[in-house]
């Protein structure tokens, strides 16, 4: 069996989870590009008030829906659990706002396909960030420092939503933080479970729309607070 056919078969066993909250403006393009990979696209509509759900029903392989907006962490957990129930061999998480690039998906999956690791984490600081404001860059850099101190995991990009998991790794993921602090929780889970991980260079293209939903310094403070609160309550 040649590499092209094998790759196609493996992609058909891959589920790409796309959490979406009021992303109708760009969701159709994102889903259509993801479908070209031949993977199964699972959109989790997290209580949107626009036409996100209708667009997802028309374009995605599977659509799940939260009746109320719970947060990206909750949407990811819903999508991961559903994908596992459908027999997913590999699971990718992918943002709905258009800042991630579809061509990075195979790059994330290849090390897992080859058995080199359990988890691949996208890094914009190993790759490239197009249109990133300096305030956002500094906020993300501080997030990396915080993650290294709090979890001991040495990453270059601690809050990148582009990730890939083997089935075995995904089964150990149980996100309890509904909001954006889930990214730090995920790193803790990977560390505590002893999962082998790699960082892979990816490209992030910032737009005016995606910048309105990213990590401002105030949001970063809230994320740190929620994360630390969760750790003290365990």
C-alpha positions in Angstrom: 0.0 0.0 0.0 1.5 3.3 -1.0 2.0 6.3 1.3 -0.8 8.3 -0.4 -3.4 5.6 0.1 -2.3 5.0 3.7 -2.4 8.7 4.5 -6.0 8.9 3.1 -7.1 5.9 5.2 -5.5 7.3 8.3 -7.2 10.7 7.7 -10.5 9.0 7.5 -9.9 7.7 11.1 -9.0 11.3 12.2 -11.6 13.5 13.9 -11.0 17.3 13.9 -12.9 19.0 16.8 -13.8 22.6 16.1 -15.4 24.5 19.1 -17.4 27.4 17.8 -19.2 30.3 19.5 -20.7 32.9 17.1 -18.3 32.1 14.4 -20.7 32.0 11.4 -18.7 34.7 9.5 -15.8 32.4 8.9 -17.0 28.9 9.8 -18.1 27.8 6.4 -14.6 28.4 4.9 -12.9 26.7 7.8 -15.0 23.6 7.6 -14.7 23.3 3.8 -10.9 23.5 4.0 -10.8 20.9 6.8 -13.1 18.6 4.8 -10.4 18.5 2.0 -8.2 16.6 4.4 -10.8 13.7 4.3 -10.9 13.8 8.1 -14.2 13.9 10.0 -15.0 17.4 11.1 -16.9 17.7 14.4 -18.2 21.2 15.2 -19.3 21.8 18.7 -21.6 24.8 18.7 -21.2 26.3 22.2 -24.5 28.0 22.6 -24.1 30.4 19.6 -26.7 33.1 19.0 -25.9 33.6 15.3 -26.2 31.0 12.5 -23.2 29.0 13.5 -25.3 25.9 14.2 -27.1 26.0 10.8 -23.8 26.5 8.9 -22.2 23.6 10.8 -25.1 21.3 10.1 -24.8 22.1 6.4 -21.0 21.7 6.1 -19.6 19.5 8.9 -19.5 15.8 9.2 -21.0 15.9 12.7 -22.5 18.8 14.7 -23.0 18.8 18.5 -24.7 21.6 20.4 -24.5 23.1 23.9 -27.8 24.8 24.7 -26.0 27.5 26.6 -22.5 29.0 26.2 -20.2 27.0 28.5 -16.8 27.9 27.2 -14.1 26.5 24.9 -12.9 23.9 27.4 -16.3 22.4 27.7 -16.8 22.4 24.0 -13.5 20.6 23.4 -14.3 17.9 26.0 -17.7 17.3 24.4 -16.1 16.9 21.0 -13.3 14.7 22.2 -15.7 12.3 24.0 -18.0 12.2 21.0 -15.0 11.5 18.6 -13.8 8.6 20.8 -17.4 7.2 20.9 -17.2 7.1 17.1 -14.0 5.2 17.0 -11.6 8.0 16.3 -8.0 6.8 16.1 -6.6 10.4 16.1 -8.1 13.6 17.3 -7.1 17.2 16.3 -8.4 20.4 18.0 -8.8 23.3 15.6 -10.0 26.9 16.2 -13.1 28.1 14.3 -11.9 31.7 13.8 -9.7 31.1 10.8 -6.4 31.8 12.4 -5.2 28.2 12.1 -3.9 26.8 8.8 -5.3 23.5 7.5 -1.9 22.5 6.0 -0.6 22.3 9.6 -2.9 19.4 10.4 -0.8 16.7 8.7 2.3 18.1 10.3 0.8 17.6 13.7 -0.4 14.1 12.9 2.8 12.7 11.3 4.8 12.2 14.6 1.8 10.4 16.1 1.3 8.3 13.0 5.0 7.3 13.2 4.6 6.3 16.9 7.1 9.0 18.1 4.7 10.6 20.6 1.2 10.5 22.0 0.4 14.3 21.7 1.6 17.0 19.3 1.2 20.6 20.3 1.3 23.4 17.8 3.8 26.2 18.4 3.5 29.6 16.7 6.9 30.6 18.2 8.6 27.7 16.5 6.7 28.5 13.3 5.4 31.9 12.4 2.8 34.4 13.6 1.5 36.8 11.0 0.0 40.0 12.2 0.5 39.3 15.9 0.5 42.6 18.0 3.4 43.0 20.4 1.0 43.1 23.4 -0.4 39.7 22.4 3.1 38.3 21.9 4.2 39.4 25.4 1.1 38.1 27.0 1.6 34.7 25.4 5.3 34.7 26.3 4.4 35.3 30.0 1.9 32.4 29.7 4.8 30.2 28.7 6.8 31.3 31.7 3.8 30.7 34.0 3.2 27.2 32.6 6.9 26.3 33.1 6.7 27.4 36.7 3.3 25.9 37.5 3.6 22.6 35.7 7.3 22.1 35.0 6.5 21.4 31.4 8.9 23.2 29.0 6.9 24.5 26.0 7.4 27.4 23.7 3.7 28.0 23.2 1.4 27.1 26.1 -2.0 28.4 24.7 -2.2 27.2 21.2 -5.5 25.6 20.3 -4.0 23.5 17.5 -3.2 20.1 18.9 -3.3 16.4 18.0 -3.8 13.3 20.2 -3.6 9.6 19.7 -6.7 7.6 20.7 -4.9 6.4 23.8 -3.9 9.9 24.8 -7.4 11.3 24.1 -8.9 8.7 26.4 -6.9 10.2 29.3 -8.1 13.8 28.6 -10.8 15.0 31.0 -11.1 18.7 30.9 -12.9 20.1 33.9 -12.3 23.8 33.3 -15.0 25.1 31.0 -13.3 28.3 30.0 -9.9 29.3 28.5 -8.0 28.0 31.5 -8.5 24.6 30.0 -5.3 25.0 28.0 -3.2 25.0 31.2 -5.2 22.2 32.6 -4.5 20.1 29.4 -0.8 20.6 29.9 -1.1 19.4 33.5 -3.0 16.3 32.3 -0.4 15.5 29.7 2.3 15.8 32.3 0.6 13.8 35.0 -0.4 11.0 32.7 3.2 10.7 31.5 2.2 11.2 27.8 5.0 11.7 25.4 4.6 15.0 23.6 6.2 17.0 20.8 5.9 20.6 19.7 5.4 21.2 16.0 5.9 24.5 14.2 2.6 25.9 12.9 1.5 29.2 11.4 -1.0 31.5 13.0 -2.6 34.3 10.9 -4.2 37.0 13.0 -7.2 38.9 11.7 -9.1 41.8 13.1 -11.8 39.2 14.1 -9.5 36.7 15.7 -7.8 39.4 17.7 -11.1 40.3 19.4 -11.4 36.8 20.7 -7.8 36.2 21.8 -5.9 36.6 25.1 -5.8 40.2 26.2 -3.8 40.9 29.4 -7.1 41.1 31.3 -8.3 37.7 29.9 -4.9 36.3 30.7 -5.3 37.4 34.4 -8.7 35.7 34.5 -7.3 32.5 33.0 -4.5 32.4 35.6 -7.0 33.1 38.4 -9.4 30.3 37.2 -6.5 27.8 36.8 -5.0 28.5 40.3 -8.5 28.4 41.9 -9.1 25.0 40.3 -5.7 23.7 41.6 -6.4 24.8 45.2 -9.8 23.3 45.2 -8.6 19.8 44.3 
